[in-house]
Amino acid sequence: MTSWSKNIVEWFEGDTAYLSVVFTWQLSQAYSRMVWYKSQDYKVKVGGTAVRLMPNYLNGNSCPDDYEGALNRHNPDATRTSLGCPNACSFCGVRLIEPKFRELLYWEPKPIICDNNLTACSLKHFDRVVDSLKPIEGVDFNQGLDCRLLKQHHIDRLRELKLHCIRFAWDNMNTESKLMDAIGKLLKAGFPKSKIRVYVLFNYKDTLEDALYRCETLKKMGILPNPQRYQPLDTLIKNSHVDPNWNETVLLDFTRYWSRQNYLRPIPFSEYHKCKKVKKYLSQSVMKL
C-alpha cells in the first residue's frame, strides 16, 4: 500500500495553489507557504483537518471544507464511506470537524478505509462496504473498528475480505472488557493474532502504570500495541503536552520502547527505562540495519 504523506500536501490548479494540512503543528509552515504563494500572484486555498480545528489561525484565508481529491493526494490508496462519529470523545477532533454522522452513498473502493467509526454505521451500509472491497487485497480499516459495537455479523462479513489487519483502540481502562470480548470473538472466528492491532492512547488523563498495563496485556496476548501519544487539538508544537501524571523523560522512553517492539520485545520496559546503556546499544543496533 502507498505510504501516507506526513507533510503538508500541495498542488496547483490553474492560478490557484492548494494546501491540505492534517496536523495543527504544521499550521505555521502552512501560513508561510500561503504568504509565499500570494507573493507569486497565486490564489491560495488552505484546508484539511488542522484548518478545521483552528479556522482562525490563517487570518481568514482558510478553506475549512475539504476540496475534492484531498484525501487521495495524501494517500491514493485511501477512501471513506462515512463521515463523523457518534461517540464525541473529548480527546478526539472528529466531534468538532465532522459533527454530523452520516453514511455516504458513493465511494471509490480502495484498500485503506478511513471511516472514523464504520461499526456505528447500519449493517446495510457495512454490507455494501464489504461487498465493494471483496476484490481488493490488503484491506485495512485504518481508523480502527469500535470494539464496543462489533457484532457477530461484522465478524462474519470481515472473514470474506483479504485483510491486511483489523484495528481497534484501547483509549482507557473503561473499555477493557469490551476489547477483550471483541478480540476473543475474532480469535474464535479464526483470525490470527498477527492480524489484530490495537491503538493505545496515552498521556491523556492516565498514568504510566495504566498505559503499561494496556500495552503489556496486549503484548502477553501476542497482539501488537500501537502507542498513540495524545496531542491537544489546538497544539502548535508537536509533543509539547505533558499530562500532570507523566514527565517528558518517561513519555519519550515509553514512546520509543513501544514503537520499536521489533527490536525491543525481549527486553522489559522497566529495564529499558532504567538502563541508558541498553538504550544506547539498541539505538546503535537499529541504525546499522
N, C-alpha and C positions, 0 to 999 in steps of 0.2 A: 504494500500500500504506500501511496505517496506520503511523504512526511509533511507535518504541519509547518507552516511558516511561523516562526516565533517573533517576527518583526512586524513593523507596520507594512501593510501591503499597499503599493502604489501602482496606478495605471492611468492611461490617458484615453480620452475620447474627444477627438477634435481639439478645441482650445480649452478643455476642462481637465484639470488634474484631480483624480480621486484618491483619497487616502482612507483606509479602513484600519481602525485602531482597536485592538482587543483589550489590552491591559492599561489601566489608568496611569501606571508609572511610565507609559510611553507617550503621554499627552504633551509633555514639554517638548519632546522631539517632534511630535506632530505639529505643534504650534510653529516651531522653527521652520519646518518644511513648508507649511502653509504660507508663511511670510515670504519665503524664498520664491515659491512658485508665483505668488502675486507680483513680486518684483520683476518676474519674467513675463508679465502680462497674461498669465493663465488665470482662468476662473478656477476656484478651488471648492471642492466638496469633501468634507471630512465626516465620517460616520463610524459605526461599529459599536461594540459593547461599551468601551470606555467612554465614548461620547454620550451614549445614552445614560450612563451612570453619573457623568459630570457635564451636563449640556452647556453650562455657563463658562466652562474653562476657556473655550476658544472665542470668547467675546462676540457671540452672535454669528460666528462663521461655521457653526456645526450643522450637520445634516443628520439629525437623530435617526431617521428611518433608514434601514439598510437598503442599499441600492441593489438592483438585480445582479446576481452573479458574484457578490462579495464573498460568500462562503466558498464558492468554487475557486476563487483566487487564493484563499488561504489554504485550501486543500481540495484539489479536483476530484478526490475520491469521496468527498463528504456530501451529505444531503440531510434534509429534515422532512419529517412527515407531520409534525405537530409543533405548536408554539406554546410557551408558558408552562406553568406547573401549579397545581392546586395547593401545594404544601406551604408556600410562603415562609420558608425557613429564614431565620433572622440573619444568618451568615451568608446567604446566597443572594445574588443580584437579580435573579430571574424575576422575582416578585416586583421589582422596580421597572425593569426594561420591557417585560412582557407580562403585564398584569392580568391579561385575559387568556385563559387556557382554551385552546381550540385545535381541532384536528384539521389538517389540510386535505383538500380534495385531490390535489395532484402533486406529484414529486417525481424526480428522476431517480430511479433505483440505483444506489451506489453502495459500496461495502461499508462505509463509515456512516452510521446513523447518529445524528447529533440532537435528537429529541431530548428535552430536559426531563420528561417523565413519560416514556412510552407506555408503561404499565398502567398509567392513570387514564389512558385512552379507552374507548369502548372496545370490547372484544371483536366487534365487527371491523373496526379500524385496524386493530392489531392483526387480524387475519389478512386484511388487504396488504398490510406491510410485509408480512411473512411471505405471502404469495408472490409479491413483486421481487423479493430478494432470493427466491429459490435458485435462480440460475447463477447467482454470484458467489464467488469464492471468498473466504475470509471475512465474513460479515462480523462487524464489531459495533455494538450499541455503545458508542464511545462515552456518553454521559452517564452510563450506568442504568440499571433497572432497579426499580424501587422494591426492595425485598419485602416490604410490608404489604405490597399489593400483588405480589406474584401468586398466580393461581396455577392449578394443575393444567388448565387449558393452555396457559402461556408456555409451560414446560413442554407439553406435548407438541406444540407448534414449533418451538425452538429446535426440537430434535430433527425437524425437516430441513434445517439450514446448514450450510457449510460454514460453521462459526470459527472465527479467529479466537474469540474468548467471550465469556459472559462476565460483565462487570456489575458489582454492587457498591454501595457506600456504607461505611460504619462511622457515622459522624459523632456519635456519642453512645454512652453505655445504655441508654434507654431502648435502643433497637437491637440489643444483643440476641434476645430470644427469637425475634423475627428473622434476623440474618441467619442464625444457626438453623432455623427451620427451613428457610429457603435453600441454603447450601445442602442440607440433608436431603431435600426433595430432588435437587439436581443430581446428587451422587446416586441416589436410589434409581433415578431415571437413566443412569449410565453415563452421565457427563464426567470426564476425568477431572481430577483436582487441578491439573495443569491448565485447564481451560477456564478456571474461575479466578478472577482478580477482584480485589476489594480496595476501594479508595478509603484511606483513613485520614480524616481531618484532625489536625492537632493545632495547638496554640490558640484555641478558642474556648474559653471558659472550661478548660480541662487542666489536668496536671500531667507531669511526666509519667507518673505511675498509671494513670488512666490510659494514656496513649500507648505506653509499653504493654499494658495488659491486652489491648486490642491487637497490636501487631504481633506480640508473642503468641497469642491464642491462634491467630491465623497461621503463623509460621509452624507451630506444632501440628496443625492440621494438614500441612503440606500445601497451603494456599498462599499465593504471593500478595502481601500487603503493598499498596501503593500510597506512600505518605503524601499528604497534601497540606502544606503549611498555610495557615489562614492568613489572608491579606485583606485588610479593611477595604470596603467598597469604594472609598474615596482616597486611597493612598496614592501619593505621587512618587514614593520611594519604595521599591520592592524590598521585602523582608525587614522593613523598619519597625513593624509592630511586634512587640514582645508582651504576651499576656502576663498579668501580675504573678501567675503561678509558675512562670518559666523564667529563664535568663538566656542571654544570647549564646553563651557557650554551649549550654545544653541543647538549645534549638539547633545549632549548627551540627553538633555531634549526632543528634537524633536524625536529622535530615540526611546527613551523609551516610550514616550506618544503614538506614532502611532503604535508601535509594541505591545501595551497592551490594545487594544481597547475593549477587552472582559471585562476588569475591569474599564477602564478609560473613556469609551464612554460618560457617563453622565456629565463629567467634561470638560469645555472648556480648550483648550490648554493654553490660557493666564493665567487662574487660576492655572493650574498645573505648568507652568513655573515659576510663581512668588511665589507660596506658598510652602515652604520647608516642612511645617507640613503636607500638603496634600500628598506630595511625600513620606514622611517617613511613614505615616499611610498606604498608599496604598501598599508600599513595604512590610510592615509587614503583611498586609492582604493577599497578594499574597503568601508570604512564608508559611502561615498557611494552605493554600489549598493543 
